[in-house]
Amino acid sequence: MTSELVVDVQPKEISIALLEDKSLVELQSEESSNTFSVGNIYFGRVKKLMPGLNACFVDVGYEKDAFLHYLDLGPQFNSLDRFTRRVTSNRKKLAPISKAAIHPDLKKGGTISDVLKVGQEVVVQVVKEPISTKGPRLSSELSFAGRNLVLIPFNDNVSISTKIKSNAERARLKQLILSIKPKNLGVIVRTAAEGKRVAELDSELKVLVNRWTDVTRKVQMATKYPTLLYEETSRIVAILRDLFNPSFENIHVNQEEVYNEIKNYISLIAPERTNIVKLYRGKRPIFDNFNITKQIQSSFGKTVSYKRGAYLIIERTEALCAIDVNSGNRTKNANGQEANALEVNLGAADEIARQLRLRDIGGIIVIDFIDMGDSSNRQKVYERMCSNMQKDRAKHNILPLSKFGLMQITRQRVRPAMTVDTAETCPTCFGEGKIKSSILFTDALESKIDYLVHKMKTKKFSLHLHPYVAAYINQGVFSIKRKWQMQYGFGMKIIPNQKLAFLQYLFYDAKGEEIDMKENIEIK
């Protein structure tokens, strides 16, 4: 299996697509200005105690106060809280964590009002982004994740990933980390650390310790609340940190600044593989070039087709996600209905595992497979689903099929599920139901080009159109495009864009910024 990462950087948002054997399996999109993400550490202030929930709400600068449960304070909260007070009381000298006093663990059966009070300052980390009407969820169990190690303050333990099976390697790594880690700092050794040399692990550990030192320094100097103490690396680097492995064949980026950021990170974790990072300079949109736009349009929506006429119906509610498996117009298997049901269900298991990753669906998922009478066939479907879900980074739990043919899955919900609206609003009538004659569309475009060139004095620009319309404008030796270029200059480019509806258009200047040339004229 080969993996590719495609990064589409636009002025307003960044989209990241992960391809496995050219098939889209993960898609993340966020606004360029959005810096609120999982992993950020804040110095916040308690706004309200909720004894009934044994929790509190903390102001960390978001429009909705963040939620902090008593159990999310962590066993070492007393040590963190006392250390924070000590740091803030002396702004001249920074106290090292190695000299911090370790206090008894927090009682599991305690109450939030015994530990916190309204107005108290607390150091917290975002563990879940805002979802639906809920604010972010917080924890006071701080952690700093690297490629090979995870650093945990006020914890002297060294834990080894269970995916490292060799007892000799586990013992080597534990002894190695114990010999280099500072006092009062715990370490989780990740799977990627298997076989790594001491120099490489020591170098990464020092980077993570420096991050904690920077946090304590910002706590010491904080004068307002909330204060951002630590910002998690960009979403792109975070994905690389968790996913990067020898199967990565290419990383394509269409913006030089992000290209340099990724290349610098790859040079740190795998210097011999920096050549896989490639700057895309093509004229077509990068997602169109790698057939991602088409896969997005076919993979999102209520109905998703897969092998030979079979399809899924995916319905999401506040409580759970229901998935129905249908054989559609598929012809019966020569071996009978049971064999046909098994084949459809196995294909559904492959597609559902991909859909859960692609849409990042969390919470409770209930799947209604086609009924099968043979228990061994039900076991095959269960095993196929378990095998497919091994690639999923989110924590999950899968139950075997019930006698009703239902499979239940719980999947970790960290951020809002990915949604892409595949239905298109008519760009010409803007939902009014009436449009001007489509034969006049090119005339309308020419008038906008004329206004752009002669009134706005824009000489270099690109016009993005639906591929069919772009082909019509480009056709022939004496094409409409050639005519426009002769009249308005050769700084104009026609770019086919699969994201656009049939009569939709977008103008971009030489810097890639959108030029707003839309108009909504009422038709009578």
C-alpha positions as semicolon CSV with decimal commas, in nm:
position;residue;x (nm);y (nm);z (nm)
1;M;0,000;0,000;0,000
2;T;0,129;0,345;-0,093
3;S;0,020;0,667;0,075
4;E;0,013;1,022;-0,059
5;L;-0,074;1,349;0,111
6;V;-0,220;1,633;-0,097
7;V;-0,239;1,979;0,062
8;D;-0,458;2,246;-0,098
9;V;-0,378;2,590;0,046
10;Q;-0,635;2,857;-0,038
11;P;-0,658;3,216;0,095
12;K;-0,949;3,129;0,326
13;E;-0,896;2,761;0,407
14;I;-0,651;2,471;0,402
15;S;-0,767;2,125;0,291
16;I;-0,564;1,809;0,348
17;A;-0,638;1,482;0,169
18;L;-0,480;1,146;0,249
19;L;-0,476;0,893;-0,034
20;E;-0,408;0,522;0,007
21;D;-0,349;0,348;-0,326
22;K;-0,502;0,659;-0,493
23;S;-0,825;0,620;-0,292
24;L;-0,931;0,909;-0,066
25;V;-0,945;0,789;0,297
26;E;-0,909;1,107;0,506
27;L;-1,010;1,466;0,441
28;Q;-0,961;1,760;0,674
29;S;-1,050;2,119;0,601
30;E;-1,019;2,423;0,823
31;E;-1,018;2,800;0,792
32;S;-0,670;2,951;0,758
33;S;-0,746;3,185;1,048
34;N;-0,863;2,903;1,278
35;T;-0,597;2,837;1,543
36;F;-0,823;2,671;1,801
37;S;-0,735;2,304;1,795
38;V;-0,676;1,990;1,999
39;G;-0,347;2,005;2,190
40;N;-0,342;2,379;2,264
41;I;-0,261;2,469;2,625
42;Y;-0,424;2,770;2,793
43;F;-0,400;2,956;3,121
44;G;-0,772;2,995;3,181
45;R;-1,003;3,106;3,458
46;V;-1,288;2,909;3,618
47;K;-1,618;3,081;3,529
48;K;-1,878;2,852;3,685
49;L;-1,890;2,539;3,901
50;M;-2,146;2,266;3,820
51;P;-2,163;2,040;4,130
52;G;-2,442;1,832;3,975
53;L;-2,214;1,737;3,685
54;N;-1,902;1,735;3,908
55;A;-1,748;1,971;3,652
56;C;-1,685;2,337;3,579
57;F;-1,676;2,579;3,286
58;V;-1,347;2,751;3,207
59;D;-1,288;3,064;2,999
60;V;-1,018;2,990;2,740
61;G;-1,114;3,261;2,492
62;Y;-1,377;3,072;2,294
63;E;-1,732;3,200;2,239
64;K;-1,865;2,912;2,453
65;D;-1,690;2,837;2,782
66;A;-1,494;2,512;2,780
67;F;-1,599;2,208;2,986
68;L;-1,366;2,056;3,246
69;H;-1,481;1,745;3,438
70;Y;-1,337;1,647;3,775
71;L;-1,200;1,320;3,632
72;D;-1,019;1,517;3,359
73;L;-0,819;1,712;3,617
74;G;-0,586;1,412;3,631
75;P;-0,418;1,242;3,930
76;Q;-0,133;1,496;3,932
77;F;-0,354;1,806;3,944
78;N;-0,247;1,897;4,300
79;S;0,119;1,899;4,192
80;L;0,043;2,105;3,879
81;D;-0,170;2,354;4,073
82;R;0,088;2,410;4,348
83;F;0,368;2,441;4,091
84;T;0,161;2,697;3,894
85;R;0,109;2,908;4,207
86;R;0,479;2,892;4,287
87;V;0,572;3,003;3,935
88;T;0,327;3,295;3,928
89;S;0,438;3,417;4,272
90;N;0,796;3,479;4,157
91;R;0,831;3,656;3,821
92;K;1,209;3,689;3,846
93;K;1,324;3,332;3,893
94;L;1,183;3,033;3,703
95;A;1,143;2,721;3,915
96;P;1,255;2,399;3,735
97;I;1,012;2,107;3,742
98;S;1,285;1,875;3,873
99;K;1,270;2,063;4,206
100;A;0,890;2,071;4,223
101;A;0,718;1,896;4,513
102;I;0,504;1,599;4,409
103;H;0,179;1,596;4,606
104;P;-0,057;1,300;4,662
105;D;-0,279;1,200;4,369
106;L;-0,626;1,350;4,340
107;K;-0,898;1,133;4,496
108;K;-1,106;0,955;4,234
109;G;-1,426;1,002;4,433
110;G;-1,375;1,372;4,509
111;T;-1,587;1,669;4,401
112;I;-1,500;1,965;4,182
113;S;-1,585;2,217;4,456
114;D;-1,320;2,062;4,684
115;V;-1,048;2,144;4,431
116;L;-1,153;2,453;4,233
117;K;-1,338;2,777;4,301
118;V;-1,483;3,046;4,075
119;G;-1,214;3,285;3,952
120;Q;-0,928;3,040;4,004
121;E;-0,661;3,026;3,731
122;V;-0,591;2,681;3,586
123;V;-0,357;2,540;3,322
124;V;-0,563;2,329;3,080
125;Q;-0,525;2,153;2,746
126;V;-0,789;2,113;2,474
127;V;-0,876;1,745;2,420
128;K;-1,191;1,792;2,209
129;E;-1,279;2,073;1,974
130;P;-1,622;2,240;1,991
131;I;-1,885;2,003;1,851
132;S;-2,236;2,115;1,760
133;T;-2,366;2,337;2,044
134;K;-2,096;2,226;2,290
135;G;-1,780;2,417;2,370
136;P;-1,435;2,255;2,374
137;R;-1,351;1,988;2,633
138;L;-1,046;2,034;2,852
139;S;-0,805;1,832;3,061
140;S;-0,537;1,924;3,314
141;E;-0,337;1,611;3,228
142;L;-0,092;1,795;3,005
143;S;0,101;1,616;2,731
144;F;0,346;1,717;2,457
145;A;0,346;1,481;2,160
146;G;0,644;1,421;1,937
147;R;0,708;1,173;1,660
148;N;0,858;0,907;1,891
149;L;0,777;1,025;2,243
150;V;0,501;1,189;2,445
151;L;0,608;1,398;2,746
152;I;0,381;1,413;3,056
153;P;0,472;1,659;3,336
154;F;0,453;1,551;3,705
155;N;0,471;1,182;3,622
156;D;0,786;0,974;3,666
157;N;0,659;0,668;3,477
158;V;0,790;0,540;3,142
159;S;0,527;0,356;2,933
160;I;0,591;0,164;2,613
161;S;0,340;0,133;2,326
162;T;0,164;-0,203;2,331
163;K;0,219;-0,227;1,954
164;I;0,590;-0,287;2,020
165;K;0,579;-0,665;2,073
166;S;0,946;-0,754;2,127
167;N;1,022;-0,785;2,500
168;A;1,390;-0,713;2,438
169;E;1,308;-0,392;2,249
170;R;1,059;-0,283;2,515
171;A;1,321;-0,335;2,787
172;R;1,585;-0,149;2,582
173;L;1,360;0,151;2,524
174;K;1,248;0,170;2,887
175;Q;1,604;0,155;3,020
176;L;1,716;0,412;2,764
177;I;1,443;0,665;2,848
178;L;1,490;0,620;3,223
179;S;1,857;0,709;3,181
180;I;1,796;1,036;2,990
181;K;1,466;1,180;3,114
182;P;1,459;1,458;3,378
183;K;1,300;1,406;3,719
184;N;0,921;1,460;3,754
185;L;0,860;1,413;3,381
186;G;0,691;1,099;3,249
187;V;0,732;0,962;2,897
188;I;0,517;0,747;2,669
189;V;0,725;0,574;2,402
190;R;0,531;0,562;2,075
191;T;0,539;0,280;1,818
192;A;0,754;0,488;1,583
193;A;1,040;0,476;1,838
194;E;1,100;0,105;1,777
195;G;1,462;0,053;1,670
196;K;1,556;0,420;1,712
197;R;1,901;0,519;1,843
198;V;1,958;0,691;2,175
199;A;2,083;1,014;2,012
200;E;1,762;1,051;1,811
201;L;1,536;0,991;2,111
202;D;1,745;1,217;2,335
203;S;1,724;1,499;2,080
204;E;1,344;1,474;2,061
205;L;1,310;1,454;2,439
206;K;1,506;1,779;2,475
207;V;1,271;1,950;2,228
208;L;0,966;1,835;2,427
209;V;1,124;1,945;2,759
210;N;1,191;2,288;2,605
211;R;0,822;2,313;2,514
212;W;0,727;2,253;2,876
213;T;0,984;2,514;2,988
214;D;0,832;2,766;2,747
215;V;0,487;2,695;2,894
216;T;0,608;2,758;3,251
217;R;0,780;3,079;3,139
218;K;0,456;3,206;2,983
219;V;0,263;3,113;3,298
220;Q;0,515;3,313;3,500
221;M;0,473;3,623;3,285
222;A;0,094;3,596;3,228
223;T;-0,093;3,920;3,307
224;K;-0,430;3,846;3,146
225;Y;-0,666;3,553;3,124
226;P;-0,706;3,353;2,916
227;T;-0,351;3,323;2,778
228;L;-0,238;3,082;2,508
229;L;0,062;2,900;2,655
230;Y;0,131;2,646;2,383
231;E;-0,007;2,613;2,033
232;E;-0,015;2,271;1,876
233;T;0,172;2,233;1,550
234;S;-0,026;2,295;1,232
235;R;-0,283;2,033;1,130
236;I;-0,058;1,928;0,840
237;V;0,245;1,864;1,061
238;A;0,025;1,691;1,323
239;I;-0,102;1,449;1,056
240;L;0,253;1,383;0,939
241;R;0,368;1,327;1,296
242;D;0,104;1,058;1,351
243;L;0,089;0,902;1,005
244;F;0,433;0,928;0,845
245;N;0,577;0,588;0,759
246;P;0,784;0,425;0,480
247;S;0,469;0,381;0,267
248;F;0,449;0,758;0,210
249;E;0,536;0,803;-0,156
250;N;0,461;1,172;-0,217
251;I;0,349;1,485;-0,035
252;H;0,211;1,742;-0,280
253;V;0,164;2,106;-0,175
254;N;0,047;2,400;-0,385
255;Q;0,189;2,680;-0,170
256;E;0,559;2,751;-0,115
257;E;0,540;2,857;0,251
258;V;0,358;2,538;0,358
259;Y;0,587;2,336;0,129
260;N;0,891;2,469;0,320
261;E;0,723;2,399;0,656
262;I;0,657;2,036;0,562
263;K;1,002;1,990;0,410
264;N;1,168;2,124;0,725
265;Y;0,968;1,883;0,940
266;I;1,049;1,583;0,716
267;S;1,418;1,681;0,729
268;L;1,401;1,645;1,109
269;I;1,224;1,308;1,129
270;A;1,351;1,143;0,807
271;P;1,631;1,344;0,641
272;E;1,679;1,084;0,369
273;R;1,318;1,126;0,247
274;T;1,287;1,503;0,196
275;N;1,262;1,441;-0,181
276;I;0,904;1,310;-0,142
277;V;0,783;1,665;-0,064
278;K;0,688;1,826;-0,395
279;L;0,568;2,174;-0,480
280;Y;0,274;2,162;-0,721
281;R;0,291;2,433;-0,988
282;G;0,021;2,311;-1,228
283;K;-0,251;2,537;-1,365
284;R;-0,538;2,305;-1,269
285;P;-0,655;2,308;-0,905
286;I;-0,444;2,056;-0,713
287;F;-0,745;1,848;-0,598
288;D;-0,871;1,825;-0,957
289;N;-0,528;1,712;-1,074
290;F;-0,518;1,420;-0,830
291;N;-0,886;1,323;-0,885
292;I;-0,975;1,420;-0,528
293;T;-1,262;1,658;-0,613
294;K;-1,446;1,381;-0,797
295;Q;-1,396;1,139;-0,508
296;I;-1,526;1,399;-0,261
297;Q;-1,842;1,453;-0,468
298;S;-1,906;1,078;-0,492
299;S;-1,815;0,988;-0,132
300;F;-2,017;1,244;0,063
301;G;-2,392;1,269;0,078
302;K;-2,671;1,051;0,209
303;T;-2,627;0,773;-0,051
304;V;-2,286;0,624;-0,130
305;S;-2,245;0,366;-0,407
306;Y;-1,978;0,098;-0,404
307;K;-1,921;-0,238;-0,575
308;R;-2,150;-0,334;-0,867
309;G;-2,471;-0,154;-0,778
310;A;-2,466;-0,196;-0,400
311;Y;-2,493;0,121;-0,191
312;L;-2,499;0,261;0,161
313;I;-2,746;0,506;0,315
314;I;-2,579;0,714;0,588
315;E;-2,796;0,912;0,830
316;R;-2,649;1,117;1,113
317;T;-2,839;1,235;1,420
318;E;-2,730;1,404;1,743
319;A;-2,723;1,068;1,925
320;L;-2,581;0,826;1,668
321;C;-2,504;0,751;1,305
322;A;-2,713;0,486;1,128
323;I;-2,580;0,309;0,817
324;D;-2,803;0,085;0,604
325;V;-2,648;-0,164;0,358
326;N;-2,843;-0,229;0,035
327;S;-2,769;-0,467;-0,251
328;G;-2,944;-0,235;-0,502
329;N;-2,991;-0,367;-0,854
330;R;-2,714;-0,619;-0,809
331;T;-2,774;-0,957;-0,979
332;K;-2,795;-1,261;-0,757
333;N;-2,486;-1,468;-0,691
334;A;-2,480;-1,807;-0,863
335;N;-2,428;-1,970;-0,522
336;G;-2,754;-1,834;-0,381
337;Q;-2,884;-1,551;-0,163
338;E;-2,654;-1,625;0,132
339;A;-2,341;-1,595;-0,083
340;N;-2,478;-1,278;-0,242
341;A;-2,547;-1,124;0,101
342;L;-2,197;-1,215;0,221
343;E;-2,034;-1,055;-0,083
344;V;-2,237;-0,734;-0,046
345;N;-2,167;-0,716;0,329
346;L;-1,791;-0,769;0,288
347;G;-1,780;-0,487;0,032
348;A;-1,985;-0,272;0,271
349;A;-1,737;-0,339;0,553
350;D;-1,455;-0,206;0,332
351;E;-1,648;0,107;0,233
352;I;-1,787;0,179;0,582
353;A;-1,440;0,168;0,739
354;R;-1,326;0,418;0,475
355;Q;-1,632;0,639;0,530
356;L;-1,580;0,657;0,906
357;R;-1,226;0,785;0,854
358;L;-1,319;1,010;0,565
359;R;-1,610;1,182;0,741
360;D;-1,446;1,148;1,085
361;I;-1,772;1,015;1,227
362;G;-1,758;0,970;1,605
363;G;-1,987;0,848;1,883
364;I;-2,218;0,551;1,834
365;I;-2,247;0,396;1,486
366;V;-2,512;0,132;1,412
367;I;-2,482;-0,066;1,085
368;D;-2,770;-0,267;0,941
369;F;-2,608;-0,537;0,725
370;I;-2,807;-0,762;0,494
371;D;-2,936;-1,063;0,694
372;M;-2,725;-1,378;0,683
373;G;-2,831;-1,712;0,826
374;D;-2,485;-1,867;0,858
375;S;-2,304;-1,763;1,178
376;S;-1,964;-1,823;1,013
377;N;-2,053;-1,563;0,748
378;R;-2,145;-1,311;1,019
379;Q;-1,806;-1,379;1,179
380;K;-1,632;-1,314;0,844
381;V;-1,798;-0,972;0,817
382;Y;-1,698;-0,889;1,177
383;E;-1,336;-0,993;1,114
384;R;-1,324;-0,792;0,789
385;M;-1,449;-0,479;0,970
386;C;-1,194;-0,527;1,252
387;S;-0,915;-0,569;0,996
388;N;-1,017;-0,255;0,804
389;M;-1,047;-0,046;1,120
390;Q;-0,690;-0,125;1,225
391;K;-0,578;0,161;0,998
392;D;-0,800;0,405;1,191
393;R;-0,607;0,631;1,434
394;A;-0,920;0,712;1,639
395;K;-0,992;0,486;1,935
396;H;-1,281;0,254;1,857
397;N;-1,466;-0,056;1,977
398;I;-1,652;-0,301;1,750
399;L;-1,917;-0,552;1,858
400;P;-2,001;-0,865;1,653
401;L;-2,323;-0,874;1,452
402;S;-2,633;-0,931;1,660
403;K;-2,905;-1,181;1,566
404;F;-3,085;-0,891;1,397
405;G;-2,787;-0,832;1,164
406;L;-2,681;-0,511;1,343
407;M;-2,322;-0,415;1,420
408;Q;-2,244;-0,151;1,683
409;I;-1,926;0,058;1,676
410;T;-1,812;0,332;1,910
411;R;-1,550;0,568;1,771
412;Q;-1,366;0,847;1,945
413;R;-1,513;1,189;1,870
414;V;-1,239;1,456;1,888
415;R;-1,360;1,717;1,640
416;P;-1,680;1,782;1,443
417;A;-1,756;1,525;1,174
418;M;-1,650;1,627;0,823
419;T;-1,943;1,737;0,608
420;V;-1,939;1,829;0,242
421;D;-2,260;1,948;0,077
422;T;-2,267;1,772;-0,259
423;A;-2,591;1,942;-0,369
424;E;-2,533;2,252;-0,583
425;T;-2,724;2,578;-0,563
426;C;-2,785;2,718;-0,909
427;P;-2,518;2,989;-0,950
428;T;-2,717;3,174;-1,216
429;C;-3,062;3,207;-1,059
430;F;-2,941;3,191;-0,693
431;G;-3,233;2,964;-0,602
432;E;-3,504;3,181;-0,761
433;G;-3,586;2,926;-1,031
434;K;-3,537;3,161;-1,327
435;I;-3,223;3,221;-1,529
436;K;-3,114;3,425;-1,822
437;S;-3,066;3,239;-2,147
438;S;-2,759;3,016;-2,112
439;I;-2,656;3,098;-2,472
440;L;-2,578;3,448;-2,340
441;F;-2,348;3,317;-2,067
442;T;-2,027;3,381;-2,262
443;D;-2,148;3,733;-2,343
444;A;-2,198;3,797;-1,971
445;L;-1,849;3,666;-1,899
446;E;-1,700;3,890;-2,168
447;S;-1,864;4,197;-2,016
448;K;-1,709;4,111;-1,678
449;I;-1,368;4,061;-1,840
450;D;-1,405;4,397;-2,012
451;Y;-1,490;4,564;-1,680
452;L;-1,197;4,387;-1,509
453;V;-0,942;4,494;-1,772
454;H;-1,059;4,846;-1,857
455;K;-1,218;4,967;-1,533
456;M;-1,027;4,778;-1,264
457;K;-0,701;4,781;-1,467
458;T;-0,635;4,413;-1,392
459;K;-0,417;4,274;-1,669
460;K;-0,329;3,931;-1,528
461;F;-0,606;3,706;-1,395
462;S;-0,748;3,355;-1,424
463;L;-1,111;3,261;-1,490
464;H;-1,221;2,930;-1,329
465;L;-1,511;2,755;-1,503
466;H;-1,688;2,419;-1,506
467;P;-1,479;2,180;-1,724
468;Y;-1,756;2,156;-1,989
469;V;-1,780;2,534;-2,023
470;A;-1,401;2,569;-2,025
471;A;-1,379;2,311;-2,305
472;Y;-1,640;2,504;-2,507
473;I;-1,447;2,831;-2,466
474;N;-1,114;2,664;-2,556
475;Q;-1,238;2,465;-2,858
476;G;-1,115;2,532;-3,209
477;V;-0,819;2,719;-3,357
478;F;-1,007;3,050;-3,342
479;S;-1,161;2,982;-3,001
480;I;-1,355;3,222;-2,783
481;K;-1,052;3,224;-2,552
482;R;-0,824;3,334;-2,838
483;K;-1,069;3,607;-2,934
484;W;-1,077;3,736;-2,575
485;Q;-0,699;3,726;-2,549
486;M;-0,658;3,926;-2,869
487;Q;-0,901;4,187;-2,736
488;Y;-0,815;4,201;-2,364
489;G;-0,455;4,075;-2,348
490;F;-0,274;3,747;-2,299
491;G;-0,268;3,782;-1,919
492;M;-0,599;3,596;-1,906
493;K;-0,608;3,220;-1,831
494;I;-0,906;2,982;-1,852
495;I;-0,888;2,712;-1,579
496;P;-1,130;2,414;-1,565
497;N;-1,242;2,357;-1,205
498;Q;-1,446;2,050;-1,103
499;K;-1,571;2,218;-0,785
500;L;-1,783;2,464;-0,981
501;A;-2,141;2,415;-1,097
502;F;-2,228;2,427;-1,467
503;L;-2,273;2,805;-1,507
504;Q;-2,064;2,909;-1,208
505;Y;-1,744;3,111;-1,244
506;L;-1,468;3,258;-1,027
507;F;-1,208;3,522;-1,105
508;Y;-0,863;3,516;-0,937
509;D;-0,584;3,775;-0,958
510;A;-0,217;3,697;-1,018
511;K;-0,163;3,638;-0,642
512;G;-0,443;3,382;-0,623
513;E;-0,685;3,614;-0,439
514;E;-1,048;3,589;-0,548
515;I;-1,192;3,891;-0,731
516;D;-1,559;3,929;-0,643
517;M;-1,739;3,971;-0,978
518;K;-2,066;3,803;-0,880
519;E;-2,401;3,972;-0,915
520;N;-2,756;3,871;-0,830
521;I;-2,988;4,040;-1,080
522;E;-3,357;3,985;-1,029
523;I;-3,518;3,842;-1,344
524;K;-3,875;3,941;-1,433
